[in-house]
Amino acid sequence: MTLKVEFRPEAEQELIQAFNWYEERNTSAADRFEDSISNLINHISKSPSIFPYLEVPIQIAVLKIFPYYVPFRVLGGKVEILGICHAKRKPGYWDDRL
């Protein structure tokens, strides 16, 4: 079963900012980033239980090609995306979004 995915407003903004950063430098990289994020979100929505827990109830999915990870939680039968986080940014900066 595929779960509905909802982005926190901050996560949506981070996604836009990351895409724009890549697009300003290389449109091909921006397209690959967009595809990678889209595939990862799709995978999360179909199989959230395969992703490790950072700490209950927060799980984490990592992009393989780009230095980003996606913290999320399953809540009320849906997936809530808490952030689109750069791996070099301060860890846990998004904790207050819970």
LINFEN-V581408 format. One record per backbone hydrogen bond with DSSP energy under -0.5 kcal/mol. CO is the residue of the C=O (numbers start at 1). NH is the residue of the N-H. E is the energy in kcal/mol with one decimal. If there is no record, write none. Layout:
# LINFEN-V581408
((CO;NH;E) (CO;NH;E))
This chain:
# LINFEN-V581408
((1;3;-0.5) (4;79;-3.3) (6;81;-3.1) (8;12;-2.3) (9;13;-2.1) (10;14;-2.3) (11;15;-2.3) (12;16;-2.1) (13;17;-2.6) (14;18;-2.6) (15;19;-2.5) (16;20;-2.7) (17;21;-2.2) (18;22;-2.1) (19;23;-2.8) (20;24;-2.3) (21;25;-0.8) (22;25;-0.8) (22;26;-3.5) (26;30;-2.2) (27;31;-2.2) (28;32;-2.2) (29;33;-2.7) (30;34;-2.6) (31;35;-2.4) (32;36;-2.6) (33;37;-2.7) (34;38;-2.4) (35;39;-2.7) (36;40;-2.2) (37;41;-2.8) (38;42;-2.3) (39;43;-2.3) (40;44;-2.6) (41;45;-2.4) (42;46;-1.5) (43;47;-2.5) (45;3;-2.8) (47;50;-1.6) (48;51;-1.4) (52;60;-2.2) (55;58;-3.2) (58;54;-2.8) (58;55;-1.4) (59;72;-2.5) (61;70;-3.5) (66;68;-2.2) (67;87;-3.2) (68;63;-2.5) (69;71;-0.5) (69;85;-2.6) (70;61;-1.7) (71;82;-2.5) (71;83;-1.0) (72;59;-3.2) (73;75;-0.6) (73;80;-3.1) (75;78;-0.9) (77;4;-0.6) (78;75;-2.8) (78;80;-0.5) (79;6;-3.0) (79;81;-0.6) (80;73;-1.7) (80;82;-0.6) (81;8;-2.6) (83;85;-0.5) (85;69;-2.4) (86;89;-1.6) (90;93;-1.5) (92;95;-2.2) (94;97;-2.3) (95;98;-1.4))
